[in-house]
Each structure stands twice: as C-alpha cells, then as structure tokens.
Amino acid sequence: MMRIADEKIDEVRNANDIVEVISAYVHLKKRGKNFLGLCPFHTEKTPSFTVSADKQMYHCFGCGKGGNVFTFLMEMDKVSFVEAVRSLASKSGITIPEESKPMTEEQTEFENYYAVCRFAGMQFFRNLTETEEGKEALQYFYHRGFTDETIRTFGLGYSLNSWDAFVHKAQSEGLKAEDIVKVGLARVRDDKSLYDYFRGRAMFPIFSAQGRVIGFGARKMREDDPIAGKYINSPETPVYNKSRVLYGLFHSKEAVRQEDNALMVEGYADLISLYQAGIKNVVASSGTALTEDQLSLISRYSKNLTLVYDADTAGSSATVRGIDLALEHGLNVRIVELPEGEDPDSFVQKHGGNEFRERLAHAISFIDFRAKQFQRAGAFATAEGKTQAVRSLVQSIAKMNDELRRNFYVKEVAEKYDVYESVLFHELDQALSQEKRTQRPENYSKSAIAPRRAIVEKPRLPEKKSIPSEEHDILRLILEGNSDVIRFILSNISLNQLTDERMRKLAQFVLDLYDERGTIDIQTLVNEMADEKMRNLVTELVLNPEELRSDWRKMEKEIPRPDPMTIARDAVLQIQKKSLKRAKEENSRAMKEAEIQHLDTSLIRQRQQELAQLLNQLEKESNS
C-alpha cells in the first residue's frame, strides 16, 4: 500500500501558513487571536469565517464548513487530498517523489498482521463447506443450535486436522512465515519449519471493536478427542491483547448503547446463543477475569452492567473482584444467577430467549447477590461471620467514586442487616482511607459531584441549540487527548448519555483511534476523516472556544480558562443531571400508564422518589 508519508505531509503543512494560503482567496481581518472574513463557501453579509493561526484550522460558524490547509484547497480548487498536498509542496519548494513513499515499517508490520488474521478467518470459514472434514464441523455447529446466518455473522469456521494445512495455504498466497508466527497461527520447530497451532478445532474469530479479525478461540468438537485442551486461544500478539478485548463487542456495541445495558457472559457459545435468540446487547470475557481495560470499553456504551453467572462461577473470588472493579469504574452492577449446571448457552437452548429475558428482568443488585453468597456460606450463623460479611459489603461500596451512590448503598445495608447507619458510615470512612492509599491518581478517581473549589466561571459561548454546551465541552476535552481527563469522563458517564447522535459518533471515532495509536492529533484526524460533516464538527469544537461574544472581544481581555479537569467535572455533572431528568420524566409517563390500566404503582413511585433524591443532591452540588 503506497501513500505520501506522514512526515512529508507534516513538512508541507508546516511550510504553508493557513492564514497566508486562505488570504489568497478571502480578505481576512485580524480579530483577537484569530482572523475573520466572509465565507467563500456560502453567501453572507456578516463575517463568520474564522481562521486560527495557532491551530492552523478554519471554520465557518455560518455554514459549518471547516478543516485545515489541505481541505481548504480541496474545497476551493476541487482537487484530491494528494493533489492539494502536491500543490502546496510545489509552492514551498518541497519535493514529493513521483512514487509515493510506503507506510512506515511499523504500519506495514501491523497491516501484514491484520492481513494474516483476515486470511485465516476466511480460510477457516471456507473449510466448513469446501472440505469433508469441515462438513463434520458444520454439523457440530448445527448440533449446538447455530443457524447458517449466525455462522456467517460470527465467521465461525474449522481448522483442518493437519500439521501444516494452514501454513502451506497461507504461504502459497504470499503471506510471510514470520507474520504467521507473530499472530500466533503457527509455531516453529527445532528445524525451523512451521506447524499449525490450531488443528482439528471449531474456530471462533475474535474481532476488534472496529471489526478486524485479531485472534481466535478454538474448541475441540468431541469430548473423546485426544487433542489436548478443550479450549485454546490465540496467544498475546502485537494485535491481540486479551485483557483489552471483549468477544462480540463489534457485533453488540450498538445494541448495548440502545438498551443502555451490557450483559456479560463468559464463553463464546454463551454469547452466540443469546445473540441468535435476539438478546444482542451481550459481550463475553472469554473466560478471563474482568480487567480495567474491558470495563473501560463497556463504559463507553453504557454505565449499566449485568453479569450473568452460573452457580459454579458465582461464588468465586474472581467474581467478587470483577464486581468491585466494575463499581470502581462507576458502573451500575446487577447480577443474574442461573440454575446449577446451566450456562447461558444451555439455558437458552433448553428454555428459549423469552425465559432468559424473564431472568434478566429479575436481576438483583450486587448487595443482594453478595448477601446470597454469604447466606450459602453460613456467614450469618454467628455474630463474627455477620460482621465480616457486612464489612466486606462496605468495602465494596467504598470502591464507588460517587459519594451519593455510596450513601444510598450504605443505608440499604444498614436497613437490611439492622445496623446503625452511623456505624457503617464510620466503617466506610475507614475503607475510603484505605482506598486512597492504594487507588489511582486523585484526578481519575475523584467523584464528579465532589466539591469544586476555586472554579473560574467560563464565558458561555453561543452554541448551536441542537447540541448542549456540556456535550461540546466533553468532545473538546476528548479531542485534547489528556488521558487522565478521558479516563475521568468515561468513568462517570457513558457515551450513550450524549443526546446528540453526531457527538456520540464523533466521540466513538476519536476514542477508537486513540485506542489504536495512544494519542490524538487533530491535524491527522482532519486529514483522515472521510465524513465531511464529522470533520466540520471537529473544527467547530476546536475553534469555538475562541469565538467569544462581541462584548468580550471589545474588552480585549484574555478569558482565563479553567483547568481541563474542572471543565470535565462541570460537564459531567450537567450530563448526569439531564440524564436523571429524562429518567424522571420517563418514569412519570410509566406511572400514568400504570394508573390508567389500574396496575400497582408502588415500585414506580419508589423509583420516582429515588430519582428525585438523586436529582436534588446533584442540584445542590452544582450550586455549591
């Protein structure tokens, strides 16, 4: 794959000041730090076309067009990106070889790894129908209850029971031996020859959140098969880190966002059976203990997590750690426990999707779940056992970074176990003190509703009515790329709480790139955005803070900008308040419907009171 090298693009951009380039087309006047002129893209009488020398970007606050020096030429001269780069390079005396430079060595390596994984996924899928062995595997999937559509959707396949069938096929297609080994599809013998890692197994491709095949899970199809290990997975590779991946997220992320709830199961078959039954807001941990990176992924789409456990898994220490970690990430955790001997796959196959949905509707809080575990273990038989059980619950509550949530849960535990609230709050204070000695930096873990000191009130800018100002703030902060601020935002709200669809899509796009590259560069982002509307939104977000009201311009005063974490806390608080108000309104509608149908409204009224309390507390915090 050939293209103009990034370094050369940067060199050309740095050599061509955007103000000078645009001045050849538009009469610009200096206004504060920026330049203002009549927009060349639409007819206007009052200048709204803004050019920033500092950021080397432009945006028209009239028609919404924006970009950098390259996109301006592309729009004005109707040329391609490459032609715009070459035109500016020629004016600057910069030579760009006729033969475009290849990608960097690292980029080429990763594209090669992805190519091998993609080829493997296609080859394993073809084996199902194009080989006699594969037809047996196809029957295995049918026996598991999977339809042809499901098999295609998840790219299920079969690895031939041969020592070198895949290696031979891949190399015959021009794929390099070292790349095949690097992504874990082959191993090297002492004589340097290769042999297939996956042999005679049902194959489950693992996709990244962006839809690229990055690894595989594999299962033997018969219990009496002598091959070792019921399950084996791809090892850690340059493109696959199991602690940062959730199986099925690529397929389920939109459903998780729409349902505002992520169901967490353990295995591949569990997820696929639920998805096929129409329960699509589901992800799988692939048999590993939940990690911080996985929980951060979930929190982008929803702040609600429902853990689905079988009776064997439910009591494990790994389960308790997973719940505590989810609470620490600001997730609302509920648990569904299946009957003994059942997992989601077997349960759905026996009882169907509707019965499983009924189980989901009766998911219990983590407090009730832990109480059931303590009861089974006989912890409540003695005063000492009860003491340790309640103390353990308080320690879990201390993991929460939201003070208001902590208070509600402490009161629930006090009522459930007939313990004085004051005693439990003292216990909570001790647990919080211990947490502070071991937790992350303060900026990451601090509650969004914690007291905010020395806040410099920022001037409110004229925003487009369709997009709330706090959502503008959240996106601006994400675009700035401060990892602590990004983690804070994602630990307190989900992207699903952003009411503007454009903002949600842009935030997801930027964060996906951030995951891949570990950094956010606005100029590169603008260059790579194929969607013009998204690009225009980026420039609006980047330049809008500088477009202060005219009275501020006349005063010619520099407006002090609060630190990013202060802005983040303020924006998160506003989003939380609006989210609660929407929930309260929806609950009111549900109550009216229930009253019309003469149904019991006690639970709905209780929920309304809880929402009102939460909202009142947030209102107090916002006014403090």
ZINOR-V600401 format. One record per residue. PSI is psi as a letter, one per 20 degrees, with the letter a starting at -180 (NA if undefined). NEAR is the number of other ideal C-beta (glycine too) atoms within 8 Angstrom. Layout:
BEGIN
psi=PSI near=NEAR
psi=PSI near=NEAR
END
This chain:
BEGIN
psi=p near=6
psi=q near=6
psi=r near=8
psi=p near=9
psi=q near=10
psi=h near=7
psi=h near=6
psi=h near=13
psi=g near=12
psi=g near=9
psi=g near=9
psi=g near=14
psi=g near=13
psi=h near=6
psi=i near=9
psi=n near=12
psi=p near=7
psi=h near=15
psi=g near=10
psi=g near=8
psi=g near=12
psi=h near=15
psi=h near=9
psi=i near=5
psi=h near=6
psi=p near=10
psi=o near=6
psi=q near=11
psi=q near=8
psi=p near=7
psi=n near=7
psi=c near=8
psi=i near=6
psi=r near=13
psi=q near=13
psi=q near=12
psi=r near=12
psi=p near=8
psi=p near=14
psi=i near=7
psi=i near=8
psi=r near=8
psi=p near=2
psi=q near=9
psi=h near=2
psi=p near=4
psi=p near=9
psi=j near=10
psi=o near=15
psi=p near=14
psi=p near=14
psi=o near=15
psi=h near=11
psi=g near=5
psi=i near=8
psi=l near=11
psi=r near=15
psi=q near=15
psi=p near=15
psi=p near=14
psi=j near=9
psi=f near=9
psi=i near=7
psi=i near=9
psi=q near=12
psi=r near=14
psi=b near=14
psi=a near=13
psi=h near=12
psi=g near=14
psi=h near=13
psi=g near=13
psi=h near=13
psi=g near=14
psi=g near=10
psi=g near=8
psi=i near=8
psi=l near=5
psi=r near=8
psi=r near=6
psi=g near=8
psi=g near=8
psi=h near=9
psi=g near=14
psi=g near=14
psi=h near=9
psi=g near=11
psi=h near=16
psi=g near=13
psi=g near=8
psi=h near=7
psi=i near=9
psi=k near=5
psi=p near=10
psi=p near=5
psi=p near=10
psi=q near=6
psi=h near=2
psi=o near=5
psi=q near=10
psi=q near=9
psi=r near=8
psi=r near=7
psi=r near=7
psi=g near=5
psi=g near=6
psi=g near=8
psi=g near=11
psi=g near=10
psi=h near=10
psi=h near=10
psi=g near=11
psi=g near=14
psi=h near=12
psi=g near=10
psi=g near=15
psi=g near=15
psi=g near=10
psi=g near=11
psi=g near=14
psi=g near=13
psi=g near=8
psi=g near=12
psi=h near=16
psi=g near=10
psi=h near=10
psi=h near=15
psi=h near=16
psi=i near=8
psi=i near=6
psi=q near=10
psi=g near=5
psi=g near=11
psi=h near=15
psi=h near=10
psi=g near=9
psi=h near=14
psi=g near=12
psi=h near=8
psi=g near=10
psi=g near=12
psi=g near=8
psi=h near=6
psi=i near=10
psi=j near=7
psi=p near=11
psi=r near=6
psi=g near=5
psi=g near=6
psi=g near=12
psi=g near=12
psi=g near=7
psi=g near=8
psi=j near=11
psi=k near=10
psi=q near=13
psi=a near=16
psi=p near=14
psi=p near=15
psi=q near=13
psi=m near=6
psi=q near=8
psi=h near=6
psi=j near=9
psi=g near=10
psi=g near=15
psi=g near=14
psi=g near=8
psi=g near=9
psi=g near=14
psi=h near=10
psi=h near=6
psi=j near=7
psi=j near=4
psi=q near=11
psi=q near=6
psi=g near=9
psi=h near=6
psi=h near=13
psi=h near=15
psi=g near=12
psi=h near=10
psi=j near=16
psi=j near=11
psi=i near=16
psi=q near=13
psi=r near=7
psi=p near=7
psi=r near=8
psi=h near=3
psi=j near=4
psi=i near=5
psi=r near=6
psi=q near=12
psi=q near=10
psi=p near=15
psi=g near=9
psi=p near=12
psi=p near=11
psi=k near=10
psi=q near=13
psi=p near=13
psi=p near=13
psi=o near=12
psi=q near=13
psi=p near=14
psi=q near=11
psi=r near=9
psi=h near=11
psi=i near=7
psi=j near=6
psi=p near=10
psi=p near=13
psi=i near=13
psi=a near=16
psi=q near=15
psi=q near=14
psi=q near=13
psi=p near=10
psi=q near=12
psi=i near=10
psi=p near=5
psi=h near=5
psi=j near=4
psi=p near=8
psi=i near=4
psi=q near=8
psi=q near=3
psi=p near=6
psi=g near=5
psi=q near=8
psi=q near=8
psi=r near=11
psi=q near=12
psi=r near=5
psi=p near=5
psi=r near=12
psi=h near=8
psi=i near=12
psi=o near=13
psi=o near=7
psi=h near=10
psi=i near=8
psi=j near=8
psi=q near=14
psi=p near=12
psi=p near=13
psi=i near=12
psi=h near=12
psi=h near=10
psi=h near=10
psi=i near=15
psi=h near=10
psi=h near=6
psi=h near=10
psi=g near=15
psi=g near=12
psi=g near=7
psi=i near=8
psi=l near=10
psi=p near=10
psi=p near=14
psi=p near=12
psi=o near=13
psi=r near=14
psi=g near=9
psi=r near=11
psi=g near=11
psi=h near=8
psi=g near=15
psi=g near=16
psi=g near=13
psi=g near=15
psi=g near=16
psi=g near=16
psi=h near=10
psi=j near=10
psi=j near=6
psi=n near=13
psi=i near=9
psi=l near=11
psi=q near=16
psi=r near=15
psi=q near=14
psi=i near=13
psi=k near=14
psi=j near=6
psi=q near=8
psi=q near=7
psi=p near=11
psi=r near=10
psi=g near=7
psi=g near=9
psi=g near=13
psi=h near=14
psi=h near=12
psi=g near=12
psi=g near=15
psi=i near=14
psi=h near=10
psi=h near=12
psi=q near=14
psi=j near=12
psi=p near=10
psi=p near=15
psi=o near=14
psi=p near=13
psi=o near=11
psi=q near=11
psi=r near=11
psi=h near=12
psi=g near=6
psi=h near=9
psi=h near=12
psi=j near=9
psi=q near=7
psi=h near=5
psi=h near=7
psi=g near=12
psi=g near=10
psi=h near=10
psi=g near=11
psi=g near=15
psi=g near=11
psi=h near=13
psi=g near=13
psi=g near=14
psi=h near=11
psi=j near=11
psi=j near=11
psi=q near=12
psi=o near=6
psi=p near=12
psi=q near=12
psi=p near=15
psi=p near=13
psi=p near=10
psi=r near=12
psi=q near=6
psi=p near=6
psi=i near=6
psi=q near=10
psi=r near=11
psi=h near=13
psi=g near=12
psi=h near=9
psi=g near=14
psi=h near=14
psi=h near=8
psi=g near=7
psi=i near=6
psi=r near=8
psi=h near=10
psi=g near=6
psi=h near=9
psi=g near=15
psi=h near=9
psi=h near=8
psi=g near=11
psi=h near=11
psi=h near=6
psi=k near=7
psi=q near=9
psi=r near=10
psi=r near=9
psi=h near=11
psi=g near=11
psi=h near=8
psi=g near=13
psi=h near=14
psi=g near=11
psi=h near=10
psi=g near=10
psi=h near=12
psi=g near=9
psi=h near=7
psi=i near=7
psi=k near=7
psi=h near=10
psi=j near=9
psi=h near=5
psi=q near=6
psi=h near=5
psi=g near=6
psi=g near=12
psi=h near=11
psi=g near=8
psi=h near=9
psi=g near=13
psi=g near=13
psi=h near=9
psi=h near=10
psi=g near=12
psi=h near=14
psi=h near=10
psi=g near=13
psi=h near=14
psi=i near=12
psi=h near=10
psi=q near=11
psi=j near=10
psi=o near=11
psi=h near=8
psi=g near=10
psi=g near=8
psi=g near=12
psi=g near=8
psi=g near=9
psi=h near=11
psi=g near=14
psi=h near=9
psi=g near=10
psi=g near=15
psi=g near=12
psi=g near=7
psi=h near=8
psi=j near=8
psi=l near=5
psi=q near=9
psi=p near=6
psi=h near=9
psi=h near=6
psi=g near=8
psi=h near=14
psi=h near=9
psi=g near=8
psi=h near=11
psi=g near=13
psi=g near=8
psi=g near=8
psi=h near=12
psi=h near=9
psi=g near=8
psi=g near=9
psi=g near=10
psi=h near=7
psi=i near=6
psi=i near=5
psi=a near=7
psi=r near=4
psi=q near=6
psi=g near=5
psi=h near=9
psi=g near=10
psi=i near=10
psi=q near=10
psi=q near=8
psi=i near=13
psi=j near=11
psi=q near=8
psi=p near=5
psi=o near=8
psi=q near=4
psi=l near=3
psi=p near=8
psi=o near=8
psi=p near=4
psi=q near=8
psi=p near=8
psi=p near=4
psi=q near=10
psi=o near=4
psi=r near=9
psi=p near=4
psi=h near=4
psi=i near=4
psi=o near=11
psi=q near=11
psi=h near=9
psi=h near=12
psi=h near=14
psi=g near=13
psi=g near=12
psi=g near=17
psi=h near=14
psi=g near=12
psi=g near=15
psi=g near=13
psi=h near=13
psi=h near=9
psi=j near=9
psi=o near=8
psi=h near=6
psi=g near=10
psi=g near=13
psi=g near=13
psi=g near=10
psi=g near=16
psi=g near=14
psi=h near=11
psi=i near=12
psi=h near=12
psi=q near=13
psi=q near=11
psi=h near=12
psi=i near=10
psi=i near=10
psi=p near=11
psi=h near=7
psi=p near=10
psi=h near=5
psi=g near=10
psi=g near=15
psi=g near=12
psi=g near=9
psi=g near=12
psi=g near=13
psi=g near=10
psi=g near=10
psi=g near=13
psi=h near=12
psi=g near=10
psi=h near=10
psi=g near=12
psi=g near=8
psi=h near=7
psi=i near=7
psi=j near=5
psi=r near=6
psi=o near=12
psi=o near=6
psi=g near=11
psi=g near=10
psi=h near=8
psi=g near=13
psi=g near=14
psi=h near=11
psi=i near=6
psi=o near=11
psi=h near=3
psi=o near=6
psi=h near=7
psi=h near=7
psi=g near=12
psi=g near=13
psi=h near=13
psi=h near=12
psi=g near=15
psi=h near=14
psi=g near=12
psi=h near=11
psi=h near=13
psi=h near=16
psi=h near=13
psi=h near=7
psi=i near=10
psi=m near=10
psi=r near=9
psi=q near=8
psi=h near=5
psi=h near=6
psi=h near=10
psi=g near=10
psi=h near=6
psi=i near=6
psi=l near=5
psi=q near=5
psi=p near=3
psi=p near=8
psi=p near=5
psi=p near=8
psi=q near=10
psi=q near=6
psi=h near=10
psi=h near=10
psi=g near=11
psi=g near=13
psi=g near=14
psi=g near=13
psi=g near=13
psi=g near=14
psi=g near=15
psi=g near=13
psi=g near=11
psi=g near=15
psi=g near=14
psi=g near=12
psi=h near=11
psi=g near=10
psi=g near=12
psi=g near=9
psi=g near=8
psi=h near=9
psi=g near=12
psi=g near=8
psi=h near=8
psi=h near=12
psi=g near=9
psi=g near=8
psi=h near=9
psi=g near=12
psi=g near=8
psi=g near=8
psi=h near=11
psi=h near=9
psi=h near=6
psi=j near=6
psi=l near=4
psi=r near=6
psi=p near=5
psi=j near=9
psi=g near=6
psi=h near=7
psi=g near=11
psi=h near=9
psi=g near=8
psi=h near=9
psi=h near=12
psi=g near=8
psi=g near=9
psi=h near=12
psi=g near=9
psi=g near=8
psi=g near=10
psi=g near=12
psi=g near=8
psi=g near=10
psi=h near=14
psi=g near=9
psi=g near=8
psi=h near=10
psi=h near=9
psi=i near=5
psi=NA near=6
END
